[in-house]
Amino acid sequence: MTASREVEAPAAADGTDPELLDLQDDISFELEEVNELLAELIALQADRKAKDGEILSYRLGVTGEPPETLAKIGARYDLSRDRIRQLHTKAVGQLIRNAQLSGHRAANVFAERYPIGARDQQLMRALLVETYATDTDIAANELSYLKLRLAGHAAEDAKRIAGFVTQRIAAWQKKTNRRLAKLRDAEPRATSQLNPWLSQVDWPTSGTPDALPLTSARTVDSDDDGRGHFYLDKVGRDVPFDSGLEARLLWILNASDLVDSFQEQPGAITYDVNGTEQLYYPSIAARLTDGRTVLIDVQPLGHVAFHVNRAKAAVGRTYAHSKGWGWLIWTGSLLGIPDLLARKVDAAAVAELTELLAHGPVPWSAIRQVRAETGLELLDFVALVLRNEWRWDRGPFQLSAPPSRPPGT
């Protein structure tokens, strides 16, 4: 049993308001270890029953893709969202039982991160920060419950705390709605937050920008009740969003006097991962008051180097430039892709990783060893993957050098 049920501290006091967080403070190898272990457990579940593994992966987002709504998963299998919820719940229960029976090492890692003796407030805040840092609001309840159960918490305690996490996310959304009623006060702040990002936009060399679309290309789950939404006066309608990261960007665009209008998920783009064609909806197209348009994709800071996100970025940039639009990856942090590419990394860590990659794909255990020996931080690792164009697959983890040139060059 957890020790306390105190959950009434205001968001501003406990630091769980997305407006007060900078993702770089919460990107760590410890958090990525949690995600890798979840991916490993789901892979084991998939070995037993492939459909279980698929539904868990789609819902929890452990492969690097963001979590999917129940409606979208249902569309994959021609099943109702309620039936998908039932199948997911059953698969989670089986995963937990298998992990407990096998004595999987995840138990020790999760127990240390989410200790049974911790206060509810402490656990809730940790789970909220992880939700924001990984852009997983849609599946926050399921992920929180699963993490706590794997740490050894009783089912009723895990369910209660996961419920508190969901309630706090709803409170963020209400707070955002209240803030939108005071746009005159917000305008200077929003513009100041947008200005640094506009300097990072990758603009096309020529061409007149296409008109901003008037509707979203995302239709399968556009009205799923797992998504948040608020009324934005700049576009004169309710706008849906999947996460606190997206909500924060929408608020900035709506309040900034540099932005004329915007459209969420303005297009559907196909991309290829491991020979499988997927569909991708870049987050937002924003038309600036100077007449230019920029296509913005929300990618959490710690995820920008995943192979799947780099594949999306490549086709997203091409799509944007074909329309005469700029291209921008928005991380929700003060750091962007140019900052990561310029980041200084300890030479010893670079040398060790380069040597490992020279002998073939590198497993997660080897990365942990490099970190123990050199003090490598996760953002350092992200920077090296981007700079060297290494391939970082997740769920299961594998780091590979590009086939066309030696690693480290």
Secondary structure as UniProt FT lines:
FT   HELIX           11..14
FT   HELIX           18..20
FT   HELIX           23..25
FT   HELIX           29..48
FT   HELIX           50..60
FT   TURN            62..63
FT   HELIX           70..77
FT   HELIX           81..102
FT   HELIX           106..113
FT   TURN            116..117
FT   HELIX           120..134
FT   HELIX           137..139
FT   HELIX           140..150
FT   TURN            151..152
FT   HELIX           155..180
FT   TURN            181..182
FT   HELIX           183..198
FT   TURN            199..200
FT   TURN            220..223
FT   TURN            225..226
FT   STRAND          228..232
FT   TURN            233..236
FT   STRAND          237..241
FT   HELIX           244..255
FT   TURN            257..258
FT   STRAND          259..264
FT   STRAND          269..273
FT   TURN            274..275
FT   STRAND          276..280
FT   STRAND          284..288
FT   TURN            289..290
FT   STRAND          293..298
FT   HELIX           301..303
FT   TURN            304..305
FT   HELIX           307..322
FT   TURN            323..324
FT   STRAND          326..330
FT   HELIX           337..341
FT   HELIX           347..357
FT   TURN            358..359
FT   HELIX           364..374
FT   HELIX           378..388
FT   STRAND          391..393
FT   TURN            394..397
FT   STRAND          398..400
FT   TURN            403..404
FT   TURN            407..408
//
